[in-house]
Amino acid sequence: MGDKVAVLRKDIEQSDDWDFDPFIQFFAQGAGYKLSTLANSKDTNDPLILRGVGGGSRKAILHCWETGRDFYIIDTGYFGNWKHKTYHRITKNNLQNLGPILPRPIDRLVRTGWKYKEFTPGKNILICPPSEKVMQIFKQPSPNEWTQTVIKEIRRYTNRPIAVRLKPSRTERVSNKTIQDALADNVHCLVTYNSIAAVEALMEGKPAIALGPNAAQVMCNTELKDVEHLRKHDKMTMERYMAHLAYCHFTEEEMRNGYAWRILQETYA
């Protein structure tokens, strides 16, 4: 599938010997850049473009955070990917858009078919551990250790039943083990770290607690002590938030034609 780490450059001719991930190529094309390998551009300060959080991307992210080098990362969209990966989130210098919520039209949101769901009460706490890859990036304990620590902390504040949902495969997530099904099972709130499951919980009318850098952190609680005092939002607030997120992920064609690049420059101006 090609290298998932590249450098965006204006001052080179791209070598035919370099094979990059297709979505990295689409993004560079739309942004008006050529691509170079990191090995051939270590002494520059040109921004990186990454896809996913595999081993090479993890090293590149840590390199950028340590050196202050800018990077863009492409990963699964926040919502709207019911059966196919139509949308791909693109974020600058972090794994998700962390806000603030920008005023946006609702045109892109409407196209996804999103509908507001009233916040509803439930009994159970649903814990969605992050992936091992994400925990390594943020220098956190293993998902199992993290989960056990979270359960112990929750028990200081509530005796509610706790369920743990490990991340299924993508095939399972869009078929018989959807997050929507899990959230419909008498859930009081969802607890996670960096997972977009927090966004999905809000979409399903369930409060969330995000314990790490998360696109939902501007809308949900961020501490376990608040498990019985959770933030809930009306339709207008949710629509404003969702319209903002709809401008934080893009289709393949929007990467190719430069639209994604233009919106990203607005978002991170």
C-alpha positions as CSV (number, residue, x, y, z in Angstrom):
1,M,0.0,0.0,0.0
2,G,3.0,2.3,0.1
3,D,4.9,4.2,2.8
4,K,2.5,5.8,5.3
5,V,5.0,8.5,6.3
6,A,6.1,11.3,3.8
7,V,7.4,14.8,3.8
8,L,5.5,17.6,2.0
9,R,8.0,19.6,-0.1
10,K,7.8,22.3,-2.8
11,D,11.5,22.3,-3.8
12,I,12.0,18.8,-5.2
13,E,11.1,16.5,-8.1
14,Q,9.4,13.5,-6.7
15,S,11.3,10.3,-7.4
16,D,9.5,7.5,-9.2
17,D,11.4,5.1,-6.8
18,W,9.3,6.3,-3.8
19,D,6.1,4.5,-3.2
20,F,3.6,6.3,-0.9
21,D,0.2,5.4,0.4
22,P,-2.5,6.5,-2.1
23,F,-4.3,8.8,0.3
24,I,-1.0,10.6,1.1
25,Q,-0.6,11.1,-2.6
26,F,-4.1,12.4,-3.0
27,F,-3.5,14.9,-0.2
28,A,-0.2,16.1,-1.5
29,Q,-1.7,16.5,-5.0
30,G,-4.5,18.7,-3.7
31,A,-2.2,20.7,-1.5
32,G,0.2,21.4,-4.4
33,Y,3.2,19.6,-2.8
34,K,5.6,16.9,-3.9
35,L,6.5,14.0,-1.6
36,S,9.8,13.0,-0.2
37,T,10.8,10.3,2.3
38,L,11.7,11.3,5.8
39,A,15.2,9.8,5.4
40,N,15.8,12.3,2.5
41,S,14.3,15.2,4.4
42,K,15.5,14.9,8.0
43,D,17.4,18.1,7.9
44,T,14.5,20.2,6.7
45,N,11.6,21.5,8.6
46,D,9.0,20.7,6.0
47,P,5.7,19.3,7.4
48,L,5.0,15.5,7.4
49,I,1.9,13.8,6.1
50,L,1.0,10.5,7.8
51,R,-1.7,7.9,7.4
52,G,-2.8,5.9,10.4
53,V,-0.9,5.2,13.6
54,G,1.2,2.2,12.7
55,G,4.8,1.8,13.7
56,G,6.3,4.2,11.2
57,S,3.6,6.8,11.9
58,R,4.1,6.5,15.7
59,K,7.8,7.2,15.4
60,A,7.1,10.1,13.1
61,I,4.5,11.6,15.5
62,L,6.9,11.4,18.4
63,H,9.6,12.9,16.3
64,C,7.4,15.9,15.4
65,W,6.2,16.4,19.0
66,E,9.8,16.4,20.2
67,T,11.1,18.7,17.6
68,G,8.1,21.0,17.0
69,R,7.8,19.9,13.4
70,D,4.3,20.2,11.9
71,F,2.5,17.1,10.7
72,Y,-0.8,16.2,9.1
73,I,-2.4,12.8,9.8
74,I,-5.1,11.0,7.9
75,D,-7.3,8.5,9.7
76,T,-10.9,7.2,9.8
77,G,-13.5,9.9,9.7
78,Y,-15.5,10.9,12.8
79,F,-18.8,9.7,11.5
80,G,-20.7,9.1,8.2
81,N,-18.8,5.8,7.4
82,W,-21.7,3.5,8.0
83,K,-20.7,0.8,5.5
84,H,-17.7,2.3,3.6
85,K,-14.8,4.6,4.6
86,T,-16.2,7.6,2.8
87,Y,-14.7,10.2,5.2
88,H,-11.2,10.5,6.4
89,R,-10.3,12.8,9.2
90,I,-7.2,15.0,8.6
91,T,-5.7,16.7,11.7
92,K,-2.7,19.0,12.2
93,N,-0.3,18.2,15.0
94,N,-2.6,15.8,16.9
95,L,-4.5,12.6,16.2
96,Q,-7.9,14.3,16.4
97,N,-9.4,17.8,16.2
98,L,-9.4,19.1,19.7
99,G,-11.4,22.3,19.1
100,P,-12.4,25.0,19.5
101,I,-15.8,24.5,17.8
102,L,-15.8,26.7,14.7
103,P,-19.0,28.1,13.2
104,R,-19.8,26.1,10.1
105,P,-22.7,25.7,7.7
106,I,-24.7,22.5,8.0
107,D,-24.4,21.5,4.4
108,R,-21.8,18.8,4.9
109,L,-23.6,17.5,8.0
110,V,-26.9,17.3,6.2
111,R,-25.3,15.1,3.5
112,T,-24.4,12.5,6.1
113,G,-28.0,12.0,7.1
114,W,-27.2,12.9,10.7
115,K,-30.2,13.4,13.0
116,Y,-30.2,14.6,16.6
117,K,-31.0,12.1,19.3
118,E,-32.3,13.2,22.7
119,F,-30.0,12.4,25.6
120,T,-31.5,9.4,27.4
121,P,-30.8,7.9,30.8
122,G,-29.4,4.4,31.4
123,K,-27.8,2.3,34.1
124,N,-24.5,0.8,32.8
125,I,-21.1,2.4,32.3
126,L,-19.6,1.3,29.0
127,I,-15.8,1.4,28.9
128,C,-14.1,1.4,25.5
129,P,-10.4,0.8,25.9
130,P,-8.1,2.5,23.4
131,S,-5.9,0.5,21.1
132,E,-2.4,-0.6,22.0
133,K,-1.0,1.7,19.2
134,V,-2.7,4.8,20.6
135,M,-1.5,4.0,24.1
136,Q,2.1,3.7,22.9
137,I,1.9,7.1,21.3
138,F,0.6,8.8,24.4
139,K,3.0,6.8,26.7
140,Q,0.1,5.3,28.6
141,P,-0.2,1.8,30.1
142,S,-1.5,-1.1,28.1
143,P,-5.2,-1.2,27.3
144,N,-5.8,-3.9,29.9
145,E,-3.9,-2.0,32.7
146,W,-5.7,1.3,31.7
147,T,-9.1,-0.5,31.9
148,Q,-8.3,-1.9,35.4
149,T,-7.2,1.5,36.6
150,V,-10.3,3.2,35.2
151,I,-12.6,0.6,36.9
152,K,-10.9,1.0,40.2
153,E,-11.3,4.8,40.0
154,I,-14.9,4.6,38.9
155,R,-15.7,2.5,42.0
156,R,-14.8,5.5,44.1
157,Y,-17.7,7.4,42.7
158,T,-20.5,4.9,41.8
159,N,-21.6,1.3,42.1
160,R,-23.2,1.2,38.6
161,P,-22.6,-2.0,36.6
162,I,-19.6,-1.7,34.3
163,A,-19.3,-3.3,30.8
164,V,-16.0,-3.4,28.8
165,R,-16.1,-3.3,25.0
166,L,-12.9,-4.2,23.2
167,K,-12.5,-2.7,19.8
168,P,-13.9,-5.2,17.2
169,S,-12.6,-5.6,13.7
170,R,-14.0,-3.1,11.1
171,T,-16.2,-5.8,9.6
172,E,-17.7,-6.5,13.0
173,R,-18.1,-2.8,13.7
174,V,-20.3,-2.2,10.7
175,S,-22.3,-5.4,11.0
176,N,-23.2,-7.3,14.1
177,K,-21.1,-5.6,16.8
178,T,-21.8,-1.9,16.2
179,I,-21.1,0.7,18.8
180,Q,-24.7,1.9,18.3
181,D,-26.0,-1.5,19.5
182,A,-23.6,-1.4,22.5
183,L,-24.8,2.1,23.4
184,A,-28.5,1.1,23.1
185,D,-28.0,-1.5,25.9
186,N,-29.1,0.5,28.9
187,V,-26.0,2.7,28.9
188,H,-25.5,5.6,31.4
189,C,-22.3,6.8,29.8
190,L,-19.3,5.8,27.8
191,V,-15.7,6.1,29.1
192,T,-12.7,6.1,26.7
193,Y,-9.3,7.7,26.1
194,N,-8.7,8.7,22.5
195,S,-11.3,6.7,20.7
196,I,-13.9,8.4,18.5
197,A,-16.4,6.1,20.3
198,A,-16.9,9.3,22.5
199,V,-18.2,11.2,19.5
200,E,-20.4,8.2,18.6
201,A,-21.8,8.1,22.1
202,L,-22.8,11.8,21.9
203,M,-24.4,11.1,18.5
204,E,-26.5,8.3,20.1
205,G,-27.7,10.5,23.0
206,K,-25.3,9.2,25.6
207,P,-22.9,11.3,27.7
208,A,-19.2,10.4,27.5
209,I,-16.0,10.8,29.5
210,A,-12.9,11.3,27.4
211,L,-9.7,10.8,29.5
212,G,-7.3,11.6,26.7
213,P,-6.9,14.0,23.7
214,N,-10.3,13.5,22.0
215,A,-12.5,15.2,19.4
216,A,-15.3,15.0,21.9
217,Q,-13.5,16.6,24.8
218,V,-15.0,20.0,24.1
219,M,-18.5,18.5,24.6
220,C,-18.1,15.8,27.3
221,N,-16.7,15.3,30.7
222,T,-13.0,14.6,31.1
223,E,-12.7,13.3,34.7
224,L,-14.2,10.1,36.2
225,K,-15.3,12.0,39.3
226,D,-18.1,13.5,37.2
227,V,-19.6,10.1,36.3
228,E,-22.9,11.0,38.1
229,H,-22.8,14.6,36.9
230,L,-22.5,14.4,33.1
231,R,-22.8,17.0,30.4
232,K,-25.8,16.7,28.1
233,H,-26.6,18.9,25.1
234,D,-29.7,20.2,23.3
235,K,-30.2,19.9,19.6
236,M,-28.8,23.4,18.7
237,T,-25.6,22.7,20.6
238,M,-25.1,19.2,19.1
239,E,-25.9,20.5,15.6
240,R,-23.2,23.2,15.9
241,Y,-20.7,20.7,17.1
242,M,-21.5,18.1,14.5
243,A,-21.4,20.7,11.7
244,H,-17.9,21.6,12.9
245,L,-16.7,18.0,12.9
246,A,-18.2,17.6,9.4
247,Y,-15.6,20.2,8.2
248,C,-12.8,18.2,9.9
249,H,-13.0,15.1,7.7
250,F,-13.0,14.7,3.9
251,T,-13.6,12.4,0.9
252,E,-10.9,11.1,-1.4
253,E,-12.0,13.6,-4.1
254,E,-11.8,16.5,-1.6
255,M,-8.2,15.6,-1.0
256,R,-7.4,15.4,-4.7
257,N,-9.0,18.7,-5.6
258,G,-7.5,20.8,-2.8
259,Y,-10.7,21.4,-0.9
260,A,-9.4,19.5,2.2
261,W,-6.2,21.6,2.2
262,R,-8.1,24.8,1.9
263,I,-10.4,24.0,4.8
264,L,-7.5,22.8,7.0
265,Q,-5.7,26.1,6.5
266,E,-8.9,27.9,7.8
267,T,-9.2,25.5,10.7
268,Y,-5.6,25.8,11.9
269,A,-5.0,29.4,11.0
